Amino acid sequence: MTHAIEVEGLVKHYGEVKALDGIDLAVPEGTVLALLGPNGAGKTTAVRILTTLLRPDAGRAMVAGIDVLAEPARVRPLIGLSGQSAAVDERLTGRENLVMFGRLYRLDKATATGRAAELLERFGLSDAATRVVQTYSGGMRRRLDLAAALVVSPPVIFLDEPTTGLDPRARADMWEVIAELVAAGSTVLLTTQYLEEADRLADTIAVVDHGRVIAEGTADELKARIGGETLEVVVATDDELPVAQKVLASVSGSEPVVDRHTRRVQVPVGTGVAALVETVRRLADEQVTVLDVALHRPTLDDVFLTLTGHAAEDADSSQPAGTAAEVSS
Amino acid sequence: MIASQIQDGLVLTKRSLLRIPRVPETLMFATIQPILFVFLFAYVFGGAVPIPGGGDYKEFLLPGIFVQTVSFATATTAVGLAEDMSKGLVDRFRSLPIARSAVLVGRTTADLVLNVFIMFVMTICGLLVGWRVHTDAAHVAEAYVLIALLSLAMSWIGALIGMSVRSPEVASSAGIIWLFPVTFVSNAFVPTQHMPGWLRVIAEWNPVSSFCAAARDLFGNPNPFLGDSLPGRHPVAVSWAWLVVLFVVFVPLAVRRYRLATSR
């Protein structure tokens, strides 16, 4: 399979800080790769290198079969960039912005105007076409920003945190737009801090932390790495805890984690709902009062925690690489 | 190739021009300052500054104000570009398949248009306070072209500053602060004859003085002897030479800065 994006050993240092510490990526044509990681993990740096904005200290990067470092000018017509790394002119109207970008992609005036109208329609901005972008809501601005990257339908699209800072409604709208784009066959590299977003939009997820890819796979593969689902039971009294612990251990075949303070017993299970039914039945037989019982599918948050030893929100870019790995091992 | 590079520049010039009426304050303050200077200097200093060799101070003053005002084009350009940088627009432009000079060409050309408008307003004010030209159309035209090109050259210096400082707030002071000594230690507002010797030498060689003297020559306005040096004797030729130097130095520097520019 041909790769639309290929990256090998990309390194970028800012003084002492290693923004990228040797990243390898391969994105097959027509698929979506999400770079998932906390602020300061190096996601934006990777996008900036791939979109010719920044030169790495070491490594190789190919986009659409062209060497980004050797021939940046040949890469630019083939890519679209939107999100945190790019912007539209706030003093121009939505239409003026899109016509301008069309003209800069060397479309003639009529084609650029037609394309602008088409994109405004598609992104639900027709009514706001003649308003200055300054008056747009956050969601509208992001949609216009994305439209600006799609003026010439480039084969490879980079979306740098496309929904950061949007409210849930605007985020859902944006996801729909991106999903359509993907269905149309574009190759997309997406960066995000939102695990749900990567899960929803990407074929493959590369988890990035401290400038390295620490895990890569489909959402399901990543979830499988932390072992299926978790069964959780909360009992009414302290006396019932040992019984619940015994039942869960026997159902799952592994040692449950007990939180005495909340009287909660947790254990990973391989058999999902069957284990849940079996547990509830046996707890009833033992006459244990169950206050709450739940089966948790692992979220990518759990994946992140397992892989890095720290939650996605806690990451600190100034922390030297390696510390996190030591904690998790 | 050249044609498409010019087109990129034109598209971005249009973009910057579209912005001007959307931020009317910019235009207002850019125009009010030179108007104030014309009236303040003409009436406050007017009677107090004797012109060696005779002549009316207002006629002496106007070419100086022209040159000083267009020099401040540096700040306009610097702030505009720093703003584009901080908002991420420069990054978007840099990711596009456009000429590496297009963003700077667009901005500086739009600022040139703005400055030509300001020169027009100043001309009206000058005529109101009693400034007149005394030469033929060709000389007057040369004076205006010289001043307009100076404004363009100063914009390119501003482009370099704007791409270097990254924040619009810093750009507005970095683009202006050095211009006060540069424009005041010259013959723009007062003849150099009364300056201390060492300052007079600086003023004599200051390019601002050459441009002022050149404009006075070409307009036929009072033009006190600047000095016995090359710029003193041939202000028009020296001004053209300065323009060449400014463009040759600052255009490549600004474009290089743009290529390497990065907002973070």
HADDOCK unambig.tbl for C-alpha pairs under 7 A between the chains (distance, minus, plus):
assign (segid A and resid 51 and name CA) (segid B and resid 95 and name CA) 5.98 0.50 0.50
assign (segid A and resid 52 and name CA) (segid B and resid 95 and name CA) 6.37 0.50 0.50
assign (segid A and resid 53 and name CA) (segid B and resid 91 and name CA) 6.81 0.50 0.50
assign (segid A and resid 53 and name CA) (segid B and resid 94 and name CA) 6.52 0.50 0.50
assign (segid A and resid 53 and name CA) (segid B and resid 95 and name CA) 6.44 0.50 0.50
assign (segid A and resid 73 and name CA) (segid B and resid 97 and name CA) 6.36 0.50 0.50
assign (segid A and resid 76 and name CA) (segid B and resid 95 and name CA) 5.96 0.50 0.50
assign (segid A and resid 76 and name CA) (segid B and resid 96 and name CA) 5.46 0.50 0.50
assign (segid A and resid 76 and name CA) (segid B and resid 97 and name CA) 4.89 0.50 0.50
assign (segid A and resid 77 and name CA) (segid B and resid 96 and name CA) 6.71 0.50 0.50
assign (segid A and resid 77 and name CA) (segid B and resid 97 and name CA) 5.24 0.50 0.50
assign (segid A and resid 85 and name CA) (segid B and resid 88 and name CA) 6.18 0.50 0.50
assign (segid A and resid 85 and name CA) (segid B and resid 91 and name CA) 6.58 0.50 0.50
assign (segid A and resid 86 and name CA) (segid B and resid 88 and name CA) 5.05 0.50 0.50
assign (segid A and resid 86 and name CA) (segid B and resid 89 and name CA) 5.94 0.50 0.50
assign (segid A and resid 86 and name CA) (segid B and resid 91 and name CA) 5.68 0.50 0.50
assign (segid A and resid 86 and name CA) (segid B and resid 92 and name CA) 4.59 0.50 0.50
assign (segid A and resid 87 and name CA) (segid B and resid 87 and name CA) 6.67 0.50 0.50
assign (segid A and resid 87 and name CA) (segid B and resid 88 and name CA) 5.20 0.50 0.50
assign (segid A and resid 87 and name CA) (segid B and resid 89 and name CA) 4.89 0.50 0.50
assign (segid A and resid 87 and name CA) (segid B and resid 92 and name CA) 6.13 0.50 0.50
assign (segid A and resid 88 and name CA) (segid B and resid 89 and name CA) 6.18 0.50 0.50
assign (segid A and resid 89 and name CA) (segid B and resid 89 and name CA) 6.95 0.50 0.50
assign (segid A and resid 91 and name CA) (segid B and resid 19 and name CA) 5.84 0.50 0.50
assign (segid A and resid 91 and name CA) (segid B and resid 22 and name CA) 6.54 0.50 0.50
assign (segid A and resid 92 and name CA) (segid B and resid 19 and name CA) 6.75 0.50 0.50
assign (segid A and resid 100 and name CA) (segid B and resid 11 and name CA) 6.57 0.50 0.50
assign (segid A and resid 103 and name CA) (segid B and resid 11 and name CA) 6.93 0.50 0.50
assign (segid A and resid 104 and name CA) (segid B and resid 8 and name CA) 5.85 0.50 0.50
assign (segid A and resid 104 and name CA) (segid B and resid 98 and name CA) 6.36 0.50 0.50
assign (segid A and resid 105 and name CA) (segid B and resid 97 and name CA) 6.49 0.50 0.50
